[in-house]
Amino acid sequence: MSVYILRRIFLLIPVLLGVALIVFGMVRMLPGDPARAVAGLHATPEYVEHVRSELGLDEPLPVQFGIFMRDLFRGDLGRSTRTRRPVAQEIWPRFLNTLYLTAVALALATIFGMIAGVISAIRPYSIYDQISMFFSMIGISAPVFWLGLILMLIFSVNLGWLPSSGTGTIWHFILPSVTLAAQSTALIARMTRSSMLEVLGLDYIVTARSKGISESAVNLKHALRNALIPIVTILGLRFGILLGGAVLTETVFSWPGIGRLMVDSILARDYPVVQGSVLLLAILFVMINLFVDILYAFLDPQIQYE
Amino acid sequence: MSKRFSLVVVLALFLAVTLVMPSGLAAREGGDLDIALNTDPESLDPVEASSSPAATVMLHSLETLFDMTEDMELEPLLAEDYEISEDGLEYDLYLREGVYFHDGHYFDAEVVKYNIERLQDEEAVFSFLVDPVQEIEVVDDYHARLHLDEPFAPLLINLSHDFISMISPDAAEEAGDDDADPVGTGPFEFEEWTRGEEVVLERYDDYWGDNAYLDTVTFNIVPEDSTRVVQVETGEADVAVFIPPYERERLEAEPDVEVVQTESLRTIYAGFHTRNEPFDDVRVRQAFNYAIDKEAIVEQILEGAGRPSDAPIAPGIFGYSEQEKYEYNPERAQELLAEAGYEDGLEITFHHPEGRYTMDATIAQAIQSQLADVGVEAQLETMEWTTYLDFLERSPEEAEHEMYLLGWGTVTGDADYGLYSMFHSSEWAPAGSDYTYLGHEEVDELLEAAQSDPDEDNREEYYAEATEIIWEEAPWLFLHRDDQMNAVRDGVEGIVFHPREQVISAEAYFAE
């Protein structure tokens, strides 16, 4: 097992090299001149050239890549072209903000999604099932942008219960995390339901029931545990997706997260920040996948890694 | 000695103020103001800053030598007085005494020299405003002399620009390669900046002028328009900037919120590539000006937050001179097009950005449909901002644009910045920002003359003549001035919305 984990961690190196190369190439394929973006509409061409050489963008591409990789191995992600601050300093606090938000959202999604899914699976086609599947359909289809603004109008403007946006207190988490959780909750509910239903029809459940084990023990201990694998897969994927894709929620709720930072940086052609954030997210994505794979082994003893 | 003198002055002032202070004044003191800003400043160091949100934050703690009031009057600030030599090559600045930076450093002529040289040496974004200054001589502690090679009349106005502000040399040195904290001489002291989230400023109690009333001013970064509107509705923000036109009616119905419309210095226009067909013909350019109903755009799309253009620059800018408007007249437009040989219609491409200026894409669509009425088929091409700049920044031969939507803010408040940059032939892209490539000899001469003649009346005369030719030549489809719409909650008094797109809360207070 530990050999397997080590091997997977070593595999990170080629993956990250690949990501670094692709990101480096992609941002430079974007039309638009970063030096001009930094210098602004009112700048003289001399100033634009000055900015270009200051940013090291006047070097040939292979040299730029070489410098990028050299600095990367030293743990230096460079400086933002927009703010001139070290990239790590730009990214880290923003990343933490997104991480907290995502963690809360995913916890909400897991709890409510699984509860709804289990109830639906135990009583398929009942009124509970229909209600929860109706809401999960809405959850999947509602655009994040719209949902966020509607929640804000109801709970901040009309009822005045919650802060509309920004960060600071625990109350600030509620609206953005609910908004961010909506889609995942719906997905998890549906996944839990179908995967439970499948398991509930299997022979060993019938056997368990006939042995006289209580209904709740059958459902939770025998059925749910075996239904968990696809749910965990979804969770892992959602975690990665939410980390990078919370940008709409972050924008609506003025949440200073990494998604917004990335979009702002792409618009400003801030290459180093885009590169740094994508690399960080790539590492996380790979790590989460590894973690999910390990979790499989615990959930299902049949899965073994050599 | 001067230190003791200033102490006496301060004591005397303090006594005077406490003795004559009306009772209502004390009630004004205190309170925390929250302002919802649309973007995070890129930097708060004059060397790196370039946007109006940055300026809004900075001007609360950094001050300039001269101040441009909201009525566009030039007033002394850190410089008390000035003298310009006969030949316009020497500017004597007499500085305010007894001014200290928030870190205790004193303000004197050496500081002025340090700051202007720093802007020039580090090639600040806005250093071109002071680049004509060749040398700064420190005559004595409170007397600096700026030496120029050639007369440059807009200099005083340029010195009032928010990015030509005085920062404490200690703070700048300490920051080294990084951006310096805005340690200035202003009424608010820089407290904290959480990137992407908020900037907090605190009242500086030893301010050289009248102390501010507010305890703190917090700028919250709220990029989404609707969220800023919600924040000012719920009272989470006391002030929200850049209210989108379509939210105006809803906010005005809100009893506790007031929508304030303020003029700006920004002109929105559609430029023509005047070196290529069909816009090499002045009749076509004029026809386009007649074909568009500017009033309708302002009233219906901007909900009144604008003013149809009657000059290439907005009123309030030094050198503005009103022209007879191109009134909406589709028949006249069609006549002119026919005269130019386009009686059977015309196809053009119209490039525009989206989300850069208020309702820009909607305005482009309105222009497209009005052009269709006079037989011009305009194909709209939306471009992302940075790509767009890249696309426009080309020499006349390489340029691929025909007609393009753009805005220009004459941020200094002087026509030199509005007209010279836009219409002098030395400013053709890629060297400058003129993508029309008009190149009119007489305009060139007039703009040069206005730049070097220190006499205000003469300058106004030159600009009036140049404006007349530009108006007639119509290298632009002159659209409108883009006004600002901001929202303030009831009870907040004394906020100033400056035409330079800044929110100033130096004299703001909460009324009970």
HADDOCK unambig.tbl for C-alpha pairs under 7 A between the chains (distance, minus, plus):
assign (segid A and resid 31 and name CA) (segid B and resid 387 and name CA) 5.40 0.50 0.50
assign (segid A and resid 32 and name CA) (segid B and resid 386 and name CA) 4.90 0.50 0.50
assign (segid A and resid 32 and name CA) (segid B and resid 387 and name CA) 4.04 0.50 0.50
assign (segid A and resid 32 and name CA) (segid B and resid 390 and name CA) 5.37 0.50 0.50
assign (segid A and resid 33 and name CA) (segid B and resid 386 and name CA) 6.66 0.50 0.50
assign (segid A and resid 33 and name CA) (segid B and resid 390 and name CA) 6.25 0.50 0.50
assign (segid A and resid 37 and name CA) (segid B and resid 386 and name CA) 5.96 0.50 0.50
assign (segid A and resid 39 and name CA) (segid B and resid 125 and name CA) 6.48 0.50 0.50
assign (segid A and resid 43 and name CA) (segid B and resid 125 and name CA) 6.81 0.50 0.50
assign (segid A and resid 44 and name CA) (segid B and resid 431 and name CA) 6.41 0.50 0.50
assign (segid A and resid 44 and name CA) (segid B and resid 432 and name CA) 5.98 0.50 0.50
assign (segid A and resid 45 and name CA) (segid B and resid 430 and name CA) 6.84 0.50 0.50
assign (segid A and resid 45 and name CA) (segid B and resid 431 and name CA) 5.43 0.50 0.50
assign (segid A and resid 82 and name CA) (segid B and resid 42 and name CA) 6.35 0.50 0.50
assign (segid A and resid 83 and name CA) (segid B and resid 42 and name CA) 5.29 0.50 0.50
assign (segid A and resid 83 and name CA) (segid B and resid 43 and name CA) 6.05 0.50 0.50
assign (segid A and resid 85 and name CA) (segid B and resid 178 and name CA) 6.85 0.50 0.50
assign (segid A and resid 156 and name CA) (segid B and resid 234 and name CA) 6.78 0.50 0.50
assign (segid A and resid 157 and name CA) (segid B and resid 230 and name CA) 6.81 0.50 0.50
assign (segid A and resid 157 and name CA) (segid B and resid 233 and name CA) 6.87 0.50 0.50
assign (segid A and resid 157 and name CA) (segid B and resid 234 and name CA) 5.60 0.50 0.50
assign (segid A and resid 164 and name CA) (segid B and resid 231 and name CA) 6.68 0.50 0.50
assign (segid A and resid 251 and name CA) (segid B and resid 223 and name CA) 6.51 0.50 0.50
assign (segid A and resid 251 and name CA) (segid B and resid 224 and name CA) 6.01 0.50 0.50
assign (segid A and resid 252 and name CA) (segid B and resid 224 and name CA) 5.79 0.50 0.50
assign (segid A and resid 252 and name CA) (segid B and resid 227 and name CA) 6.32 0.50 0.50
assign (segid A and resid 253 and name CA) (segid B and resid 227 and name CA) 6.96 0.50 0.50
assign (segid A and resid 254 and name CA) (segid B and resid 221 and name CA) 6.91 0.50 0.50
assign (segid A and resid 254 and name CA) (segid B and resid 222 and name CA) 5.11 0.50 0.50
assign (segid A and resid 254 and name CA) (segid B and resid 223 and name CA) 6.53 0.50 0.50
assign (segid A and resid 256 and name CA) (segid B and resid 196 and name CA) 5.28 0.50 0.50
assign (segid A and resid 256 and name CA) (segid B and resid 197 and name CA) 5.80 0.50 0.50
